[in-house]
Amino acid sequence: MIGARIKQAREAKGMTQPELAYIVGVVKHMITMIERGTRQVTAPLLVVLAEVLDVTADWLLYGDRDKGD
């Protein structure tokens, strides 16, 4: 689930929800809803979250799944 991966990446960076929300330009409640899976992430926000959290958008979307390369 994308929300769980966002939370995992945020916590790995030692960031709080309010800190992440401030950096990406949304309200804290939006980060809470995204992490809980009650709100979808827009493509532009996904790109910003990936950049801030030092992960790829692909990882946020799909995790560590094997793509069969």
For each residue, the residues with C-beta under 8 A, 3 or more apart:
1: 4 5 37
2: 5 6 34 37 41 60 61
3: 6 7 34 35 36 37
4: 1 7 8 35 37
5: 1 2 8 9 55 59 60 63
6: 2 3 9 10 31 34 35 41 49 53 60
7: 3 4 10 11 35
8: 4 5 11 12
9: 5 6 12 13 53 54 55 60
10: 6 7 13 15 16 17 20 31 35 53
11: 7 8 14 15
12: 8 9 53
13: 9 10 53 54
14: 11
15: 10 11 19 20 23
16: 10 19 20
17: 10 20 21 28 31 32 35
18: 21 22 28
19: 15 16 22 23
20: 10 15 16 17 23 24 31 49 52 53
21: 17 18 24 25 26 27 28 30 31
22: 18 19 25
23: 15 19 20 52
24: 20 21 45 48 49 52
25: 21 22 48
26: 21 30 31 45
27: 21 30 31
28: 17 18 21 31 32
29: 32 33
30: 21 26 27 33 34 39
31: 6 10 17 20 21 26 27 28 34 35
32: 17 28 29 35 36
33: 29 30 36 38 39
34: 2 3 6 30 31 37 39 40 41
35: 3 4 6 7 10 17 31 32
36: 3 32 33 39
37: 1 2 3 4 34
38: 33
39: 30 33 34 36
40: 34
41: 2 6 34 45 46 49 60
42: 45 46
43: 46 47
44: 47 48
45: 24 26 41 42 48 49
46: 41 42 43 49 50 57 60 61
47: 43 44 50 51 57
48: 24 25 44 45 51 52
49: 6 20 24 41 45 46 52 53 60
50: 46 47 53 55 56 57 59 60
51: 47 48 54
52: 20 23 24 48 49
53: 6 9 10 12 13 20 49 50 60
54: 9 13 51
55: 5 9 50 59 60
56: 50 59 60
57: 46 47 50 60 61
58: 61 62
59: 5 50 55 56 62 63 64
60: 2 5 6 9 41 46 49 50 53 55 56 57
61: 2 46 57 58
62: 58 59 65
63: 5 59
64: 59
65: 62
66:
67:
68:
69:
